[in-house]
Amino acid sequence: MSNDSFPLRKVDHVRHFVNNARQAAYFYQHTFGFDLSAYRGLETGSTDEVGYALKQNDVTVWFSAPVRPGHPMAENIAFHGDFVQDIAFEVDDPDWAFTTATARGAKPWREPHTLEDDHGKVRMSAICTYGDTVHTFLNRDNYHGPFLPGFRAESEPGDPIGIQEIDHCVGNVELGQMNVWVKWYEDVLGFRNMLSFDDKDISTEYTALMSKVMASGNGRVKFPINEPAAGKKKSQIDEYLEFFGGAGVQHVALRTDDIVYTVSRLRARGVEFLKVPRTYYDMLPDRVGAIDEDIEVLADLGILVDRDDEGYLLQIFTKPITDRPTLFYEIIHRKGAQSFGKGNFKALFESIEREQALRGTL
């Protein structure tokens, strides 16, 4: 596209660094229904860390963990807890991407290099973004193996729940840093600011936040960026920054084509979701008009609905899925709507505040 100054094909994978990759992989396989598709570790010649790659349709997650003291990521894992370290992009040319991004002001993370095995080659490079998060650029056009060179194929199927692709990834940054990182995504990766929400849009009696949604030139990659706003009590962004130890990935939104099915399966497997008061559903028909779904079913599951000029969307948010109140997931089902559920922000925030009060962090 002529207006795309930094072409990205898609999000290739999301890499987590964790204390125990085997247990993380087991959780995502048996709870979220991912197939365990590739592994590397001591048995494959990886002497310092293990990795598990899991896949469901167009979503790939990679869990890495050190297996020896002194691993370069061990300190980060101790500091942040289990965390999303890399949102990786598939690109046409990782060398061009790296050279262009660093020329535009990005801090380099890994110079362009090639990984190779019997299945072919993958060219990769990486740059730093907010906090300890990085963006890897990779091209796997000449690779026909299970995930990346050095991994062996595994075929342990999960029981899929209908997750199709990553809809968006949300970053939390410190007070005063949102516009800094908005400009960074504009200048470095050619993103555009497609939506903005201020503390009048996203606030309750007690807490508030600011958010700007950045989208790649082709619109395939969307990254909302949040910062705290002044409020009477500690906002969810402040809580995140305190427990995470700075800026990082707050949540990953997974798109489904049948949210009732997806959420029902997740709930049956023990995933806990934020709930909104029953009155939310009493007001729903007046607010969003006619929808295909049964409102009673949505109310039972706690699924939220919002409408924009192009259609409507259904969404729901898990409670944090790690010990710290940091990373969580959104399940989203788009029926035409390209927005992010602005009409749900207040109800959602009050729900989050109830959880914060239980944790004693409001």
DRENNUBA-443658 format. One record per residue (C-alpha): residue in three letters; z, x, y. Coordinates in nm, 2 decimals. Example, Ala and Ser with C-alpha at 12.3 -4.5 7.8 and 13.67 -1.06 7.14 Angstrom:
// DRENNUBA-443658
+-----+--------+--------+--------+
|   r |     pz |     px |     py |
+-----+--------+--------+--------+
| ala |   0.78 |   1.23 |  -0.45 |
| ser |   0.71 |   1.37 |  -0.11 |
+-----+--------+--------+--------+
// end
This chain:
// DRENNUBA-443658
+-----+--------+--------+--------+
|   r |     pz |     px |     py |
+-----+--------+--------+--------+
| met |   0.00 |   0.00 |   0.00 |
| ser |  -0.09 |   0.13 |   0.34 |
| asn |   0.26 |   0.06 |   0.49 |
| asp |   0.43 |   0.24 |   0.20 |
| ser |   0.51 |   0.60 |   0.31 |
| phe |   0.71 |   0.68 |   0.00 |
| pro |   0.57 |   0.50 |  -0.31 |
| leu |   0.83 |   0.42 |  -0.58 |
| arg |   0.71 |   0.25 |  -0.90 |
| lys |   1.06 |   0.11 |  -0.99 |
| val |   1.42 |   0.20 |  -1.07 |
| asp |   1.38 |   0.40 |  -1.39 |
| his |   1.74 |   0.40 |  -1.49 |
| val |   2.10 |   0.40 |  -1.37 |
| arg |   2.31 |   0.69 |  -1.48 |
| his |   2.69 |   0.67 |  -1.51 |
| phe |   2.92 |   0.96 |  -1.56 |
| val |   3.22 |   0.85 |  -1.76 |
| asn |   3.52 |   1.00 |  -1.95 |
| asn |   3.41 |   0.85 |  -2.28 |
| ala |   3.04 |   0.78 |  -2.32 |
| arg |   3.07 |   0.66 |  -2.68 |
| gln |   3.31 |   0.38 |  -2.58 |
| ala |   3.11 |   0.29 |  -2.27 |
| ala |   2.79 |   0.27 |  -2.47 |
| tyr |   2.97 |   0.05 |  -2.73 |
| phe |   3.09 |  -0.18 |  -2.45 |
| tyr |   2.75 |  -0.23 |  -2.30 |
| gln |   2.58 |  -0.27 |  -2.63 |
| his |   2.83 |  -0.53 |  -2.76 |
| thr |   2.91 |  -0.71 |  -2.44 |
| phe |   2.59 |  -0.69 |  -2.23 |
| gly |   2.36 |  -0.69 |  -2.54 |
| phe |   2.18 |  -0.36 |  -2.47 |
| asp |   2.00 |  -0.18 |  -2.75 |
| leu |   2.12 |   0.17 |  -2.81 |
| ser |   1.79 |   0.35 |  -2.79 |
| ala |   1.85 |   0.73 |  -2.75 |
| tyr |   2.13 |   0.99 |  -2.79 |
| arg |   2.19 |   1.35 |  -2.72 |
| gly |   2.50 |   1.55 |  -2.80 |
| leu |   2.63 |   1.84 |  -3.00 |
| glu |   2.42 |   1.73 |  -3.29 |
| thr |   2.10 |   1.76 |  -3.09 |
| gly |   2.18 |   2.09 |  -2.92 |
| ser |   2.34 |   1.96 |  -2.60 |
| thr |   2.65 |   2.18 |  -2.59 |
| asp |   2.83 |   2.06 |  -2.28 |
| glu |   2.77 |   1.69 |  -2.25 |
| val |   2.68 |   1.38 |  -2.45 |
| gly |   2.44 |   1.10 |  -2.34 |
| tyr |   2.36 |   0.75 |  -2.46 |
| ala |   2.06 |   0.56 |  -2.33 |
| leu |   2.07 |   0.18 |  -2.36 |
| lys |   1.78 |  -0.06 |  -2.28 |
| gln |   1.72 |  -0.43 |  -2.24 |
| asn |   1.37 |  -0.53 |  -2.12 |
| asp |   1.32 |  -0.33 |  -1.79 |
| val |   1.68 |  -0.22 |  -1.75 |
| thr |   1.79 |   0.12 |  -1.88 |
| val |   2.14 |   0.26 |  -1.84 |
| trp |   2.25 |   0.61 |  -1.93 |
| phe |   2.61 |   0.71 |  -2.00 |
| ser |   2.69 |   1.08 |  -1.98 |
| ala |   3.03 |   1.24 |  -2.05 |
| pro |   3.15 |   1.61 |  -2.06 |
| val |   3.25 |   1.74 |  -2.40 |
| arg |   3.41 |   2.06 |  -2.27 |
| pro |   3.66 |   2.15 |  -2.00 |
| gly |   3.51 |   2.28 |  -1.69 |
| his |   3.19 |   2.06 |  -1.69 |
| pro |   3.05 |   2.05 |  -1.34 |
| met |   3.10 |   1.67 |  -1.32 |
| ala |   3.45 |   1.66 |  -1.47 |
| glu |   3.61 |   1.69 |  -1.12 |
| asn |   3.40 |   1.40 |  -0.99 |
| ile |   3.49 |   1.18 |  -1.28 |
| ala |   3.86 |   1.25 |  -1.23 |
| phe |   3.83 |   1.18 |  -0.86 |
| his |   3.62 |   0.86 |  -0.88 |
| gly |   3.68 |   0.73 |  -1.23 |
| asp |   3.38 |   0.62 |  -1.43 |
| phe |   3.10 |   0.59 |  -1.17 |
| val |   2.73 |   0.54 |  -1.11 |
| gln |   2.61 |   0.89 |  -1.02 |
| asp |   2.23 |   0.84 |  -1.02 |
| ile |   1.99 |   0.57 |  -0.94 |
| ala |   1.67 |   0.72 |  -1.06 |
| phe |   1.31 |   0.62 |  -0.96 |
| glu |   0.99 |   0.65 |  -1.15 |
| val |   0.73 |   0.80 |  -0.92 |
| asp |   0.37 |   0.93 |  -0.93 |
| asp |   0.46 |   1.29 |  -0.84 |
| pro |   0.82 |   1.42 |  -0.84 |
| asp |   0.72 |   1.74 |  -0.67 |
| trp |   0.56 |   1.55 |  -0.37 |
| ala |   0.86 |   1.31 |  -0.36 |
| phe |   1.11 |   1.60 |  -0.35 |
| thr |   0.91 |   1.80 |  -0.09 |
| thr |   0.86 |   1.50 |   0.13 |
| ala |   1.22 |   1.37 |   0.11 |
| thr |   1.37 |   1.71 |   0.19 |
| ala |   1.12 |   1.76 |   0.47 |
| arg |   1.24 |   1.43 |   0.61 |
| gly |   1.60 |   1.54 |   0.60 |
| ala |   1.73 |   1.47 |   0.25 |
| lys |   1.97 |   1.72 |   0.10 |
| pro |   1.83 |   1.86 |  -0.23 |
| trp |   2.02 |   1.80 |  -0.55 |
| arg |   1.78 |   1.95 |  -0.81 |
| glu |   1.46 |   2.13 |  -0.75 |
| pro |   1.15 |   2.01 |  -0.94 |
| his |   1.17 |   2.11 |  -1.30 |
| thr |   1.01 |   2.01 |  -1.64 |
| leu |   1.19 |   1.89 |  -1.95 |
| glu |   0.99 |   1.92 |  -2.26 |
| asp |   1.01 |   1.85 |  -2.64 |
| asp |   0.78 |   1.75 |  -2.92 |
| his |   0.72 |   1.41 |  -2.76 |
| gly |   0.58 |   1.56 |  -2.44 |
| lys |   0.70 |   1.65 |  -2.08 |
| val |   0.89 |   1.48 |  -1.80 |
| arg |   0.88 |   1.62 |  -1.45 |
| met |   1.19 |   1.56 |  -1.25 |
| ser |   1.36 |   1.64 |  -0.91 |
| ala |   1.66 |   1.49 |  -0.73 |
| ile |   1.81 |   1.44 |  -0.38 |
| cys |   2.16 |   1.35 |  -0.26 |
| thr |   2.23 |   1.01 |  -0.09 |
| tyr |   2.57 |   0.86 |   0.01 |
| gly |   2.89 |   0.99 |  -0.13 |
| asp |   2.83 |   1.17 |  -0.47 |
| thr |   2.53 |   0.95 |  -0.55 |
| val |   2.19 |   1.10 |  -0.61 |
| his |   1.83 |   0.97 |  -0.65 |
| thr |   1.63 |   1.14 |  -0.93 |
| phe |   1.25 |   1.12 |  -0.91 |
| leu |   1.08 |   1.14 |  -1.24 |
| asn |   0.74 |   1.09 |  -1.40 |
| arg |   0.71 |   1.02 |  -1.77 |
| asp |   0.34 |   0.95 |  -1.79 |
| asn |   0.30 |   1.25 |  -2.04 |
| tyr |   0.61 |   1.16 |  -2.25 |
| his |   0.62 |   0.94 |  -2.56 |
| gly |   0.97 |   1.00 |  -2.68 |
| pro |   1.27 |   0.77 |  -2.69 |
| phe |   1.41 |   0.83 |  -2.33 |
| leu |   1.40 |   1.19 |  -2.21 |
| pro |   1.33 |   1.53 |  -2.38 |
| gly |   1.63 |   1.64 |  -2.57 |
| phe |   1.73 |   1.29 |  -2.68 |
| arg |   1.68 |   1.17 |  -3.04 |
| ala |   1.57 |   0.81 |  -3.10 |
| glu |   1.84 |   0.56 |  -3.21 |
| ser |   1.77 |   0.21 |  -3.32 |
| glu |   2.10 |   0.01 |  -3.29 |
| pro |   1.99 |  -0.32 |  -3.15 |
| gly |   2.23 |  -0.52 |  -2.93 |
| asp |   2.23 |  -0.90 |  -2.91 |
| pro |   2.03 |  -0.95 |  -2.59 |
| ile |   2.15 |  -1.19 |  -2.32 |
| gly |   1.83 |  -1.23 |  -2.12 |
| ile |   1.87 |  -0.95 |  -1.86 |
| gln |   1.52 |  -0.87 |  -1.73 |
| glu |   1.54 |  -0.60 |  -1.47 |
| ile |   1.76 |  -0.45 |  -1.19 |
| asp |   1.73 |  -0.68 |  -0.89 |
| his |   1.92 |  -0.46 |  -0.65 |
| cys |   2.20 |  -0.20 |  -0.62 |
| val |   2.46 |  -0.21 |  -0.36 |
| gly |   2.63 |   0.08 |  -0.19 |
| asn |   2.96 |   0.08 |   0.00 |
| val |   2.99 |   0.34 |   0.28 |
| glu |   3.27 |   0.42 |   0.53 |
| leu |   3.33 |   0.25 |   0.86 |
| gly |   3.06 |   0.34 |   1.10 |
| gln |   2.83 |   0.49 |   0.84 |
| met |   2.61 |   0.18 |   0.75 |
| asn |   2.36 |   0.24 |   1.03 |
| val |   2.35 |   0.62 |   0.95 |
| trp |   2.25 |   0.54 |   0.59 |
| val |   2.01 |   0.26 |   0.69 |
| lys |   1.83 |   0.52 |   0.91 |
| trp |   1.84 |   0.77 |   0.62 |
| tyr |   1.66 |   0.52 |   0.39 |
| glu |   1.41 |   0.44 |   0.67 |
| asp |   1.34 |   0.80 |   0.76 |
| val |   1.36 |   0.96 |   0.41 |
| leu |   1.23 |   0.70 |   0.17 |
| gly |   1.03 |   0.48 |   0.40 |
| phe |   1.25 |   0.17 |   0.34 |
| arg |   1.26 |  -0.12 |   0.58 |
| asn |   1.56 |  -0.33 |   0.68 |
| met |   1.47 |  -0.67 |   0.54 |
| leu |   1.80 |  -0.85 |   0.61 |
| ser |   2.12 |  -0.79 |   0.81 |
| phe |   2.45 |  -0.96 |   0.79 |
| asp |   2.73 |  -0.90 |   1.04 |
| asp |   3.10 |  -0.99 |   1.04 |
| lys |   3.02 |  -1.35 |   1.16 |
| asp |   2.81 |  -1.40 |   0.84 |
| ile |   3.04 |  -1.23 |   0.60 |
| ser |   3.40 |  -1.31 |   0.69 |
| thr |   3.71 |  -1.52 |   0.61 |
| glu |   4.03 |  -1.57 |   0.80 |
| tyr |   4.15 |  -1.23 |   0.67 |
| thr |   3.86 |  -0.99 |   0.60 |
| ala |   3.50 |  -0.91 |   0.69 |
| leu |   3.22 |  -0.67 |   0.62 |
| met |   2.88 |  -0.58 |   0.75 |
| ser |   2.57 |  -0.54 |   0.53 |
| lys |   2.20 |  -0.44 |   0.57 |
| val |   1.95 |  -0.49 |   0.29 |
| met |   1.70 |  -0.20 |   0.26 |
| ala |   1.37 |  -0.24 |   0.07 |
| ser |   1.11 |   0.00 |  -0.04 |
| gly |   0.76 |  -0.02 |   0.09 |
| asn |   0.63 |  -0.22 |  -0.20 |
| gly |   0.95 |  -0.44 |  -0.21 |
| arg |   1.03 |  -0.35 |  -0.57 |
| val |   1.35 |  -0.16 |  -0.49 |
| lys |   1.62 |  -0.32 |  -0.28 |
| phe |   1.95 |  -0.16 |  -0.17 |
| pro |   2.20 |  -0.35 |   0.04 |
| ile |   2.44 |  -0.11 |   0.22 |
| asn |   2.79 |  -0.24 |   0.31 |
| glu |   3.06 |  -0.11 |   0.55 |
| pro |   3.40 |  -0.26 |   0.63 |
| ala |   3.45 |  -0.46 |   0.95 |
| ala |   3.77 |  -0.52 |   1.13 |
| gly |   3.99 |  -0.80 |   0.99 |
| lys |   4.35 |  -0.90 |   0.97 |
| lys |   4.38 |  -0.76 |   0.61 |
| lys |   4.22 |  -0.50 |   0.39 |
| ser |   3.87 |  -0.60 |   0.30 |
| gln |   3.71 |  -0.55 |  -0.05 |
| ile |   3.51 |  -0.26 |   0.10 |
| asp |   3.82 |  -0.09 |   0.22 |
| glu |   3.98 |  -0.15 |  -0.12 |
| tyr |   3.67 |   0.00 |  -0.29 |
| leu |   3.66 |   0.31 |  -0.06 |
| glu |   4.03 |   0.37 |  -0.12 |
| phe |   4.02 |   0.34 |  -0.50 |
| phe |   3.68 |   0.51 |  -0.54 |
| gly |   3.76 |   0.79 |  -0.30 |
| gly |   3.47 |   0.74 |  -0.06 |
| ala |   3.12 |   0.60 |  -0.06 |
| gly |   2.95 |   0.49 |  -0.38 |
| val |   2.77 |   0.23 |  -0.58 |
| gln |   2.97 |  -0.10 |  -0.56 |
| his |   2.76 |  -0.32 |  -0.79 |
| val |   2.44 |  -0.35 |  -0.97 |
| ala |   2.26 |  -0.69 |  -0.98 |
| leu |   2.08 |  -0.78 |  -1.31 |
| arg |   1.81 |  -1.04 |  -1.29 |
| thr |   1.79 |  -1.31 |  -1.56 |
| asp |   1.55 |  -1.60 |  -1.61 |
| asp |   1.82 |  -1.82 |  -1.76 |
| ile |   2.15 |  -1.76 |  -1.59 |
| val |   2.34 |  -2.04 |  -1.78 |
| tyr |   2.25 |  -1.87 |  -2.11 |
| thr |   2.33 |  -1.51 |  -1.98 |
| val |   2.66 |  -1.60 |  -1.83 |
| ser |   2.76 |  -1.82 |  -2.13 |
| arg |   2.70 |  -1.52 |  -2.36 |
| leu |   2.88 |  -1.28 |  -2.14 |
| arg |   3.18 |  -1.51 |  -2.10 |
| ala |   3.20 |  -1.56 |  -2.48 |
| arg |   3.21 |  -1.18 |  -2.52 |
| gly |   3.51 |  -1.15 |  -2.28 |
| val |   3.35 |  -1.07 |  -1.94 |
| glu |   3.56 |  -1.21 |  -1.66 |
| phe |   3.39 |  -1.36 |  -1.36 |
| leu |   3.50 |  -1.45 |  -1.01 |
| lys |   3.56 |  -1.82 |  -0.97 |
| val |   3.53 |  -2.04 |  -0.67 |
| pro |   3.72 |  -2.37 |  -0.60 |
| arg |   3.59 |  -2.69 |  -0.74 |
| thr |   3.53 |  -2.82 |  -0.39 |
| tyr |   3.24 |  -2.57 |  -0.37 |
| tyr |   3.05 |  -2.78 |  -0.62 |
| asp |   3.13 |  -3.11 |  -0.45 |
| met |   2.95 |  -2.99 |  -0.14 |
| leu |   2.66 |  -2.82 |  -0.33 |
| pro |   2.40 |  -3.11 |  -0.33 |
| asp |   2.43 |  -3.15 |   0.05 |
| arg |   2.40 |  -2.78 |   0.11 |
| val |   2.12 |  -2.68 |  -0.13 |
| gly |   1.94 |  -3.01 |  -0.21 |
| ala |   1.78 |  -3.08 |  -0.55 |
| ile |   1.81 |  -2.81 |  -0.82 |
| asp |   1.70 |  -2.81 |  -1.19 |
| glu |   2.04 |  -2.72 |  -1.33 |
| asp |   2.33 |  -2.95 |  -1.41 |
| ile |   2.59 |  -2.90 |  -1.15 |
| glu |   2.87 |  -2.97 |  -1.40 |
| val |   2.75 |  -2.68 |  -1.61 |
| leu |   2.73 |  -2.45 |  -1.31 |
| ala |   3.08 |  -2.55 |  -1.21 |
| asp |   3.22 |  -2.48 |  -1.55 |
| leu |   3.07 |  -2.13 |  -1.55 |
| gly |   3.14 |  -2.06 |  -1.18 |
| ile |   2.77 |  -2.00 |  -1.09 |
| leu |   2.69 |  -2.01 |  -0.72 |
| val |   2.37 |  -2.15 |  -0.57 |
| asp |   2.20 |  -2.08 |  -0.23 |
| arg |   1.87 |  -2.18 |  -0.08 |
| asp |   1.63 |  -2.01 |   0.16 |
| asp |   1.28 |  -2.09 |   0.30 |
| glu |   1.11 |  -1.98 |  -0.03 |
| gly |   1.33 |  -2.15 |  -0.29 |
| tyr |   1.68 |  -2.11 |  -0.43 |
| leu |   1.88 |  -1.86 |  -0.63 |
| leu |   2.17 |  -1.87 |  -0.87 |
| gln |   2.42 |  -1.59 |  -0.88 |
| ile |   2.76 |  -1.49 |  -1.01 |
| phe |   2.98 |  -1.18 |  -0.99 |
| thr |   3.19 |  -1.02 |  -1.26 |
| lys |   3.54 |  -0.89 |  -1.19 |
| pro |   3.55 |  -0.50 |  -1.19 |
| ile |   3.45 |  -0.37 |  -1.53 |
| thr |   3.64 |  -0.05 |  -1.50 |
| asp |   4.02 |   0.02 |  -1.46 |
| arg |   3.97 |   0.07 |  -1.09 |
| pro |   3.87 |  -0.22 |  -0.86 |
| thr |   3.53 |  -0.05 |  -0.80 |
| leu |   3.22 |  -0.12 |  -1.00 |
| phe |   3.12 |  -0.47 |  -1.09 |
| tyr |   2.80 |  -0.66 |  -1.18 |
| glu |   2.61 |  -0.95 |  -1.03 |
| ile |   2.39 |  -1.17 |  -1.25 |
| ile |   2.11 |  -1.33 |  -1.04 |
| his |   1.84 |  -1.59 |  -1.12 |
| arg |   1.57 |  -1.63 |  -0.86 |
| lys |   1.38 |  -1.95 |  -0.83 |
| gly |   1.16 |  -1.85 |  -0.54 |
| ala |   1.44 |  -1.73 |  -0.31 |
| gln |   1.41 |  -1.37 |  -0.20 |
| ser |   1.74 |  -1.36 |  -0.01 |
| phe |   2.09 |  -1.26 |  -0.13 |
| gly |   2.31 |  -1.57 |  -0.12 |
| lys |   2.43 |  -1.57 |   0.24 |
| gly |   2.55 |  -1.93 |   0.20 |
| asn |   2.79 |  -1.81 |  -0.07 |
| phe |   2.95 |  -1.53 |   0.12 |
| lys |   3.25 |  -1.72 |   0.24 |
| ala |   3.34 |  -1.88 |  -0.09 |
| leu |   3.28 |  -1.55 |  -0.27 |
| phe |   3.50 |  -1.36 |  -0.03 |
| glu |   3.79 |  -1.60 |  -0.06 |
| ser |   3.76 |  -1.56 |  -0.44 |
| ile |   3.76 |  -1.18 |  -0.41 |
| glu |   4.07 |  -1.20 |  -0.17 |
| arg |   4.25 |  -1.41 |  -0.44 |
| glu |   4.19 |  -1.12 |  -0.68 |
| gln |   4.29 |  -0.86 |  -0.43 |
| ala |   4.62 |  -1.05 |  -0.37 |
| leu |   4.69 |  -1.04 |  -0.74 |
| arg |   4.63 |  -0.66 |  -0.73 |
| gly |   4.85 |  -0.62 |  -0.43 |
| thr |   4.57 |  -0.46 |  -0.23 |
| leu |   4.48 |  -0.73 |   0.03 |
+-----+--------+--------+--------+
// end
